[in-house]
Amino acid sequence: DELDALLVRVRDWSAQNSARVHAVYASPREGRIVIFVIPKSDQYDLELGNKLTDLDMELAQTFQIIDTEVMQVPGKLPDQLATFVNVDSAKRLHG
């Protein structure tokens, strides 16, 4: 189904960008699926941000039934991650 295809696409994208991506989680939030991307960098990764914009647009055009949002968030440390992602309900897609 569309959700499975979306998650496969995000996993593939994550693997292709693994040099910059530490981890990726998908979580339902307010009627949509939010893709949380944790960079390997300790600060906001501008180049990764540009790639995430492209991914966000691709997902919106390809998967029209499921509303998605893609976000770059800090999360290499568990307390940082917990600020943005409920890891108990999120699905880890990479890392």
N, C-alpha and C positions, 0 to 999 in steps of 0.2 A: 504494500500500500504506500501511500504518499509519505507518511511519517518514516517508514523504514528507508525509503529511497532518499529522503532528506538526510537522515542520520548517516547513511552510507556516503553520501556526497561530502558531508562535513568531515567524516573520518578520512576520506581520500584527500581532501583539501589539507587537513591537518598533517597527514603524512608527507605531502608534497612541500609543506612549509615547516617541517620539523626543525629546521635550523634555527627558527625564530620562535617556535611554539613550545612552551613547557607542558601545558595541559589544556584540554578542552572539555567542557561540560555542557550538557543540554538539560534545560529545566523548564517545566511549564510555569508560566507566570501570566496572570491576568489575561487569559484567553489566547495566549500565543506561546511559542517555543522560543526561549532565549538561549542563544549560544554564547557561552562565556569562554573567552580565549585568554589564557594566562601566558604572557610572553616570557621568554627566557631572560630578557633584560629586566633589571631592577626598576627601570623607569619606563614611562610610556614609549613604545616603539613606534615611531612615526611611519616607517616603511611598512611595518605590519599593519598599522592602522589603515593605510591606503589599500592594502590587500584585503583587509576585512570589509572595507567599503565595497570593493568589487564583489566579494563573496555575498554580502548582504543583498546587493542588487541582483546577483545571479539567483539566489534563493527565492527572492520575491517574484522574479519572472518565471522561474521554473516550477515552483511549488505554490500554486495559487490558492489551494484549499487551506493550507496551513500558514498562518501569519507567523513570521519569524522576526527576530531582532538579534543582531550580532554585536557583542560588546567585548572590548579589551579591558580586562580588570587585573589588578595585582592579586597574586594568590600563591606565590611560591611558599609562603609560610601559612600554616593552617589557620591562624587567626585572621590573616588578611583575606583568605579565601572565604571564610565563614561570614565575612561582612557582606559578600555579594551572592554566594551560592550556598543553598542548603544541600550539602553533599549527600544527605540521607535520601532526598527525593530526586536528586539530579542523576543523570546518566553520564558516566565518564566515557568520553569518546577518544581521548588521546592522552598519552603521558602516564 
